[in-house]
Amino acid sequence: VILVVYVDDIILAGPCLDDIEAVKKQLQSGFKVKDLVNLKYFLGLEIVRTPKGISLTQRKFCLEMIEHADFLECKPARTPISMKTSLSASDGTPLEDITGFRHILGQLQYLTSTRPDICFPVQQLCQFQDCPTTVHLKALHRILRYLKGCPGQGLWFPSNTDSQLSGFSDSDWATCPDSRKSITGYCTFLGSSLVTWRSKKQGTVSRSSSEAEYRALAQLSCEVQWLKALLEFYGISHPHPIKVYCDNQSAIHIAENPVFHERTKHIEVDCHVVRERLKSGLLNLHHVSTEFQLADIFTKGLSVDRG
């Protein structure tokens, strides 16, 4: 039985109802407990369970945020960020009052719990929360206009999916105009269910697109290793290698050829991180075309067709 606690809100979950009832009785023997039966709402998350699966959304939270920002009557945007947008600290004029900007940005960060489609633009704006400008505020408003058109989107976990882990990694090389650091983006799946994702600026400057891709691949390899350990902790075995997809042939070649090192000495430990996991059988590395690169949305703005 899994018990999740946030202050005085508790979720109980498990494969056996009798075990859940036993934990309930134990809690009720020592505390005053209000049993709300089936989980429907928790910390802004709306949970709907059907025989076909479970959906997680934050529609109410999203609409309240849009209303508070006075954007309920706005014209919806088709994407959360323009493909041509490249934000810099020197863009625009600094805002006189940054309180509203920070407040909405904080809400958007929480909304990414169920909205991976806004993860990249929110990550981009978080870089400027200390000194946001009019340009950054305009980009923030575009996210709100996008959400206005699709407030009820979220995550779907089908009941008939398998427990095979897989992941996609991507990077956008030297995309930051201020530092020329690259963006790492990755996502992981349990069967057909999206379970984790990330968009993050890399900590050091990469000297090539291959190096940037390899750094992203190393981050993903650590993520899927942790997920496998988490599954095993809950008694779910995962004997098969985890399929990992990358759209950069050079990065794949580096991973699979330990003697191919002349151009990659500067990648430091990331090479060994991925190679070690490949050698152990934890990972199975595959090439995927950019057209089917699911992590692309975490590294750049996409067109309506691909978003």
Secondary structure, DSSP 8 states (H G I E B T S, - for coil): -EEEEETTEEEEE-S-HHHHHHHHHHHHHHS------S--EETTEEEEEETTEEEEE-HHHHHHHHHHTT-TTS---SSSS-TT----TTSS-B-S--HHHHHHHHHHHHHTTT-GGGHHHHHHHHTTTTS-BHHHHHHHHHHHHHHHH-TT-EEEEETT----EEEEEEEETT--TTT---EEEEEEEETTEEEEEEEEE-SS--SSHHHHHHHHHHHHHHHHHHHHHHHHHTT----S-EEEEES-HHHHHHHH-TT--TTTGGGTHHHHHHHHHHHTTSEEEEE--GGG-GGGGGTS---TTT-
